[in-house]
Amino acid sequence: MKAMQLGFAAPIFANPGVADFRTPNFEKLDRAAVVAGVREAERLGYDSLWVADHMFLGRDGAILEGWTTLAYLAGCTSRMRLGPIHLGNGFRPAPLAAKMIATLDFLSDGRFELFIDPGWRGREHTAYGFEWEPDRAKRVAQVEEALVLMRALWSGEPTTHKGDFYDIEGAICTPPPVGRNGPRVWIGEAFDEPTLDLIARHADVWNSMPAGLDVLAEKIARVDHACAERGRDPRTLAKTLETQVLVYEDAADAERLFARFDELSRRYPSGEAMTDVVEFVKQGNPHLDGQRSRDSLYDEFLIGTPDEVAAKLRAYSELGITEVICWFMDFPDFTSMRLLAESVVPTLEAGRS
């Protein structure tokens, strides 16, 4: 296995100028750029492909619907694993989602990864007429029942389920997913006890949103403790990170890029679609407050020359991180994506030999 698995987060929305949120160099959502980026990521050897799951996001709210996009991109690729980033459990009835997952996994020859989430944007749900449960503990319980139901359906046997949230009668879900037990289940963050319980009892993979090394170490300790409390060996839970990535040749390149972000920030005013996002991001990193300094971005994200980025990836690895999902801050430029694959990864591999 590679020293560090790398995922490519497809930029299916644009947020120009906001250096601390995902796509600061992407001025406007562009189909050709997204597809070209995905194909380049596969050519470069990235291990996985990820798509966000939102109804509106970015400066102008324009985002592609996640499931449709992932199914389309599955046909544009042949090797990368495929997953949604925080598949919103409230956006699709769980029995239907189980069928959709089985279908995409079957058609992609077992490449699907189920990264599921209780959801957090009440505004987004109610805007589209989806039911919204304000109690996060109840939303977590709904995800748990959804996972139990999905796994029963993936057996291929007629399934009847009478639960607190879902009722089905003799449902048949064939063809089933390729893997015997279905796709690996990813669950993100470590906000509260219900989420930690869900992770410890149902997740194959845990994922953190962007965080500095100290904050990330604290999160991993909470997750490991939750596993141990429930009799699970923490080593059986894979640990992963989703973060922003910017790789450049030298300090002059860094100044040019950050000047570009500043210029875009002035050019594009904030829109209605992002007013609730900043507060949620702060939940994962409580120290965030007000205008972000350059130092805080360097601390939280994966930014630097190839040597500097390689050193931080080694530090992540020492914490137990096995895969990093990358949002490339210079996209639609491919420089960071290529430097990470062609200059950083070989350094990590050499260090293992």
Sequence and secondary structure as in RCSB ss.txt:
>XXXX:A:sequence
MKAMQLGFAAPIFANPGVADFRTPNFEKLDRAAVVAGVREAERLGYDSLWVADHMFLGRDGAILEGWTTLAYLAG
CTSRMRLGPIHLGNGFRPAPLAAKMIATLDFLSDGRFELFIDPGWRGREHTAYGFEWEPDRAKRVAQVEEALVLM
RALWSGEPTTHKGDFYDIEGAICTPPPVGRNGPRVWIGEAFDEPTLDLIARHADVWNSMPAGLDVLAEKIARVDH
ACAERGRDPRTLAKTLETQVLVYEDAADAERLFARFDELSRRYPSGEAMTDVVEFVKQGNPHLDGQRSRDSLYDE
FLIGTPDEVAAKLRAYSELGITEVICWFMDFPDFTSMRLLAESVVPTLEAGRS
>XXXX:A:secstr
  SSEEEEE   B  TT TTSS TT  S  HHHHHHHHHHHHHHT  EEEEE  SS STT  B  HHHHHHHHHT
T SSSEEEEESEEGGGS HHHHHHHHHHHHHHTTS B EEEE    HHHHHHTT      HHHHHHHHHHHHHHH
HHHTTSS EEEE SS EEEEE   S  SSTT S EEEE   SHHHHHHHHHH SEEEE S  HHHHHHHHHHHHH
HHHHTT  GGGSEEEEEEEEEE SSHHHHHHHHHHHHHHHHHS   GGGTTHHHHHHHH TT  SS  HHHHHHH
SEEE HHHHHHHHHHHHHHTEEEEEEEETTTTS HHHHHIIIIIHHHHHHHH 
